[in-house]
Amino acid sequence: MSGGNAILIVWTDIPAEEEDAFNEWYNREQVLGRNALRLMNMGD
């Protein structure tokens, strides 16, 4: 599989008082998961 470029844009409507908790969750669950998928695809 050849490398490529991509961009992911996420729009959210999180109340200000919940923004820090949301960002922590998003960075931990979503970003790490996407990196794992990218690494798995690099083995193809």
MMTF fields as JSON, N, C-alpha, C and O atoms, coordinates in Angstrom:
{
  "mmtfVersion": "1.0.0",
  "mmtfProducer": "UNKNOWN",
  "numBonds": 175,
  "numAtoms": 176,
  "numGroups": 44,
  "numChains": 1,
  "numModels": 1,
  "chainsPerModel": [1],
  "groupsPerChain": [44],
  "chainIdList": ["A"],
  "bondAtomList": [4, 2, 8, 6, 12, 10, 16, 14, 20, 18, 24, 22, 28, 26, 32, 30, 36, 34, 40, 38, 44, 42, 48, 46, 52, 50, 56, 54, 60, 58, 64, 62, 68, 66, 72, 70, 76, 74, 80, 78, 84, 82, 88, 86, 92, 90, 96, 94, 100, 98, 104, 102, 108, 106, 112, 110, 116, 114, 120, 118, 124, 122, 128, 126, 132, 130, 136, 134, 140, 138, 144, 142, 148, 146, 152, 150, 156, 154, 160, 158, 164, 162, 168, 166, 172, 170],
  "bondOrderList": [1, 1, 1, 1, 1, 1, 1, 1, 1, 1, 1, 1, 1, 1, 1, 1, 1, 1, 1, 1, 1, 1, 1, 1, 1, 1, 1, 1, 1, 1, 1, 1, 1, 1, 1, 1, 1, 1, 1, 1, 1, 1, 1],
  "groupList": [{"groupName": "MET", "atomNameList": ["N", "CA", "C", "O"], "elementList": ["N", "C", "C", "O"], "formalChargeList": [0, 0, 0, 0], "bondAtomList": [1, 0, 2, 1, 3, 2], "bondOrderList": [1, 1, 2], "singleLetterCode": "M", "chemCompType": "L-PEPTIDE LINKING"}, {"groupName": "SER", "atomNameList": ["N", "CA", "C", "O"], "elementList": ["N", "C", "C", "O"], "formalChargeList": [0, 0, 0, 0], "bondAtomList": [1, 0, 2, 1, 3, 2], "bondOrderList": [1, 1, 2], "singleLetterCode": "S", "chemCompType": "L-PEPTIDE LINKING"}, {"groupName": "GLY", "atomNameList": ["N", "CA", "C", "O"], "elementList": ["N", "C", "C", "O"], "formalChargeList": [0, 0, 0, 0], "bondAtomList": [1, 0, 2, 1, 3, 2], "bondOrderList": [1, 1, 2], "singleLetterCode": "G", "chemCompType": "PEPTIDE LINKING"}, {"groupName": "ASN", "atomNameList": ["N", "CA", "C", "O"], "elementList": ["N", "C", "C", "O"], "formalChargeList": [0, 0, 0, 0], "bondAtomList": [1, 0, 2, 1, 3, 2], "bondOrderList": [1, 1, 2], "singleLetterCode": "N", "chemCompType": "L-PEPTIDE LINKING"}, {"groupName": "ALA", "atomNameList": ["N", "CA", "C", "O"], "elementList": ["N", "C", "C", "O"], "formalChargeList": [0, 0, 0, 0], "bondAtomList": [1, 0, 2, 1, 3, 2], "bondOrderList": [1, 1, 2], "singleLetterCode": "A", "chemCompType": "L-PEPTIDE LINKING"}, {"groupName": "ILE", "atomNameList": ["N", "CA", "C", "O"], "elementList": ["N", "C", "C", "O"], "formalChargeList": [0, 0, 0, 0], "bondAtomList": [1, 0, 2, 1, 3, 2], "bondOrderList": [1, 1, 2], "singleLetterCode": "I", "chemCompType": "L-PEPTIDE LINKING"}, {"groupName": "LEU", "atomNameList": ["N", "CA", "C", "O"], "elementList": ["N", "C", "C", "O"], "formalChargeList": [0, 0, 0, 0], "bondAtomList": [1, 0, 2, 1, 3, 2], "bondOrderList": [1, 1, 2], "singleLetterCode": "L", "chemCompType": "L-PEPTIDE LINKING"}, {"groupName": "VAL", "atomNameList": ["N", "CA", "C", "O"], "elementList": ["N", "C", "C", "O"], "formalChargeList": [0, 0, 0, 0], "bondAtomList": [1, 0, 2, 1, 3, 2], "bondOrderList": [1, 1, 2], "singleLetterCode": "V", "chemCompType": "L-PEPTIDE LINKING"}, {"groupName": "TRP", "atomNameList": ["N", "CA", "C", "O"], "elementList": ["N", "C", "C", "O"], "formalChargeList": [0, 0, 0, 0], "bondAtomList": [1, 0, 2, 1, 3, 2], "bondOrderList": [1, 1, 2], "singleLetterCode": "W", "chemCompType": "L-PEPTIDE LINKING"}, {"groupName": "THR", "atomNameList": ["N", "CA", "C", "O"], "elementList": ["N", "C", "C", "O"], "formalChargeList": [0, 0, 0, 0], "bondAtomList": [1, 0, 2, 1, 3, 2], "bondOrderList": [1, 1, 2], "singleLetterCode": "T", "chemCompType": "L-PEPTIDE LINKING"}, {"groupName": "ASP", "atomNameList": ["N", "CA", "C", "O"], "elementList": ["N", "C", "C", "O"], "formalChargeList": [0, 0, 0, 0], "bondAtomList": [1, 0, 2, 1, 3, 2], "bondOrderList": [1, 1, 2], "singleLetterCode": "D", "chemCompType": "L-PEPTIDE LINKING"}, {"groupName": "PRO", "atomNameList": ["N", "CA", "C", "O"], "elementList": ["N", "C", "C", "O"], "formalChargeList": [0, 0, 0, 0], "bondAtomList": [1, 0, 2, 1, 3, 2], "bondOrderList": [1, 1, 2], "singleLetterCode": "P", "chemCompType": "L-PEPTIDE LINKING"}, {"groupName": "GLU", "atomNameList": ["N", "CA", "C", "O"], "elementList": ["N", "C", "C", "O"], "formalChargeList": [0, 0, 0, 0], "bondAtomList": [1, 0, 2, 1, 3, 2], "bondOrderList": [1, 1, 2], "singleLetterCode": "E", "chemCompType": "L-PEPTIDE LINKING"}, {"groupName": "PHE", "atomNameList": ["N", "CA", "C", "O"], "elementList": ["N", "C", "C", "O"], "formalChargeList": [0, 0, 0, 0], "bondAtomList": [1, 0, 2, 1, 3, 2], "bondOrderList": [1, 1, 2], "singleLetterCode": "F", "chemCompType": "L-PEPTIDE LINKING"}, {"groupName": "TYR", "atomNameList": ["N", "CA", "C", "O"], "elementList": ["N", "C", "C", "O"], "formalChargeList": [0, 0, 0, 0], "bondAtomList": [1, 0, 2, 1, 3, 2], "bondOrderList": [1, 1, 2], "singleLetterCode": "Y", "chemCompType": "L-PEPTIDE LINKING"}, {"groupName": "ARG", "atomNameList": ["N", "CA", "C", "O"], "elementList": ["N", "C", "C", "O"], "formalChargeList": [0, 0, 0, 0], "bondAtomList": [1, 0, 2, 1, 3, 2], "bondOrderList": [1, 1, 2], "singleLetterCode": "R", "chemCompType": "L-PEPTIDE LINKING"}, {"groupName": "GLN", "atomNameList": ["N", "CA", "C", "O"], "elementList": ["N", "C", "C", "O"], "formalChargeList": [0, 0, 0, 0], "bondAtomList": [1, 0, 2, 1, 3, 2], "bondOrderList": [1, 1, 2], "singleLetterCode": "Q", "chemCompType": "L-PEPTIDE LINKING"}],
  "groupTypeList": [0, 1, 2, 2, 3, 4, 5, 6, 5, 7, 8, 9, 10, 5, 11, 4, 12, 12, 12, 10, 4, 13, 3, 12, 8, 14, 3, 15, 12, 16, 7, 6, 2, 15, 3, 4, 6, 15, 6, 0, 3, 0, 2, 10],
  "groupIdList": [1, 2, 3, 4, 5, 6, 7, 8, 9, 10, 11, 12, 13, 14, 15, 16, 17, 18, 19, 20, 21, 22, 23, 24, 25, 26, 27, 28, 29, 30, 31, 32, 33, 34, 35, 36, 37, 38, 39, 40, 41, 42, 43, 44],
  "secStructList": [7, 7, 7, 7, 7, 7, 7, 7, 7, 7, 7, 7, 7, 7, 7, 4, 4, 4, 2, 2, 2, 2, 2, 2, 2, 0, 0, 0, 0, 0, 0, 2, 2, 2, 2, 2, 2, 2, 2, 2, 2, 2, 6, 7],
  "xCoordList": [0.856, 0.0, 0.89, 1.804, 0.638, 1.445, 0.9, -0.282, 1.772, 1.372, 0.508, 0.477, -0.184, -1.051, -1.246, -0.726, -1.979, -2.289, -3.774, -4.581, -4.126, -5.533, -5.698, -4.743, -6.907, -7.231, -8.57, -9.486, -8.667, -9.893, -10.317, -9.567, -11.499, -12.036, -13.229, -14.129, -13.229, -14.299, -14.938, -14.265, -16.247, -17.004, -17.759, -18.39, -17.695, -18.43, -19.133, -18.774, -20.118, -20.841, -20.856, -21.864, -19.731, -19.55, -19.7, -19.097, -20.494, -20.588, -19.207, -18.403, -18.943, -17.624, -17.169, -15.987, -18.089, -17.695, -17.33, -16.765, -17.632, -17.3, -16.201, -15.83, -15.681, -14.723, -13.424, -12.924, -12.873, -11.617, -11.774, -10.922, -12.865, -13.109, -13.313, -12.816, -14.043, -14.249, -12.928, -12.661, -12.093, -10.808, -9.923, -9.248, -9.921, -9.133, -9.641, -8.849, -10.954, -11.535, -11.22, -10.79, -11.434, -11.233, -9.787, -9.525, -8.856, -7.438, -7.042, -6.24, -7.59, -7.247, -7.904, -7.222, -9.178, -9.919, -9.86, -9.572, -10.122, -10.241, -8.886, -8.63, -8.029, -6.741, -5.88, -5.281, -5.806, -4.997, -5.551, -4.786, -6.855, -7.467, -7.158, -6.879, -7.203, -6.892, -5.429, -5.11, -4.539, -3.126, -2.907, -2.082, -3.627, -3.502, -3.939, -3.286, -5.029, -5.476, -4.459, -4.21, -3.88, -2.873, -1.67, -1.148, -1.237, -0.086, -0.401, 0.456, -1.618, -1.999, -1.992, -1.567, -2.452, -2.494, -1.098, -0.902, -0.141, 1.21, 1.854, 2.818, 1.328, 1.865, 1.417, 1.941, 0.455, -0.052, 0.937, 0.665],
  "yCoordList": [-1.183, 0.0, 1.23, 1.335, 2.139, 3.35, 4.379, 4.37, 5.248, 6.289, 7.325, 7.414, 8.096, 9.134, 10.232, 10.18, 11.197, 12.312, 12.32, 11.968, 12.715, 12.8, 13.873, 14.271, 14.325, 15.272, 14.847, 14.452, 14.933, 14.61, 15.854, 16.373, 16.316, 17.49, 17.035, 16.368, 17.399, 16.998, 18.261, 19.109, 18.363, 19.454, 18.884, 17.832, 19.566, 19.131, 20.324, 21.477, 20.027, 21.065, 20.642, 20.154, 20.836, 20.405, 21.617, 22.66, 21.49, 22.596, 22.919, 22.019, 24.184, 24.637, 23.907, 23.592, 23.635, 22.985, 21.509, 20.898, 20.935, 19.54, 19.388, 18.268, 20.496, 20.452, 19.734, 18.937, 20.0, 19.346, 17.834, 17.095, 17.367, 15.921, 15.313, 14.222, 16.016, 15.514, 15.409, 14.387, 16.444, 16.417, 15.286, 14.631, 15.053, 13.955, 12.615, 11.776, 12.421, 11.185, 11.037, 9.973, 12.096, 12.029, 11.68, 10.806, 12.366, 12.109, 10.687, 10.059, 10.18, 8.84, 7.768, 6.84, 7.872, 6.818, 6.931, 5.946, 8.089, 8.244, 8.364, 7.671, 9.22, 9.445, 8.195, 7.802, 7.562, 6.35, 5.235, 4.487, 5.125, 4.109, 4.328, 3.372, 5.562, 5.855, 5.564, 5.067, 5.868, 5.555, 4.057, 3.598, 3.282, 1.823, 1.308, 0.43, 1.838, 1.414, 1.764, 0.975, 2.932, 3.356, 2.414, 2.02, 2.061, 1.172, -0.223, -0.854, -0.703, -2.004, -1.98, -2.95, -0.895, -0.788, -0.672, -1.028, -0.188, -0.063, -1.425, -1.527, -2.466, -3.798, -4.452, -5.504, -3.855, -4.432, -4.274, -4.704],
  "zCoordList": [0.0, 0.0, 0.0, 0.818, -0.886, -0.928, 0.061, 0.402, 0.505, 1.446, 0.758, -0.47, 1.551, 1.009, 2.017, 3.132, 1.623, 2.512, 2.789, 1.928, 3.973, 4.345, 5.397, 6.062, 5.531, 6.583, 7.174, 6.452, 8.471, 9.172, 9.936, 10.762, 9.661, 10.353, 11.175, 10.666, 12.442, 13.348, 13.917, 14.501, 13.733, 14.34, 15.533, 15.432, 16.637, 17.821, 18.448, 18.209, 19.237, 19.975, 21.438, 21.949, 22.095, 23.472, 24.387, 24.134, 25.445, 26.402, 26.977, 27.218, 27.19, 27.642, 28.899, 29.039, 29.81, 31.064, 30.866, 31.773, 29.727, 29.439, 28.396, 28.045, 27.901, 26.8, 27.161, 26.367, 28.338, 28.722, 28.798, 28.306, 29.415, 29.517, 28.134, 27.855, 27.265, 25.905, 25.164, 24.532, 25.226, 24.526, 25.024, 24.23, 26.323, 26.884, 26.335, 25.905, 26.354, 25.824, 24.334, 23.888, 23.578, 22.123, 21.791, 20.965, 22.438, 22.168, 22.552, 21.86, 23.636, 24.1, 23.222, 22.786, 22.961, 22.275, 20.756, 20.076, 20.228, 18.779, 18.093, 17.108, 18.593, 17.929, 18.006, 17.005, 19.169, 19.286, 18.404, 17.796, 18.334, 17.484, 16.016, 15.292, 15.571, 14.167, 13.861, 12.781, 14.801, 14.589, 14.512, 13.722, 15.314, 15.265, 13.899, 13.334, 13.363, 12.036, 10.964, 10.053, 11.075, 10.09, 10.13, 9.087, 11.327, 11.444, 10.901, 10.283, 11.128, 10.591, 9.071, 8.442, 8.472, 7.011, 6.406, 5.244, 7.161, 6.638, 6.393, 5.635, 7.027, 6.832, 5.544, 5.176, 4.845, 3.592, 2.46, 1.339]
}
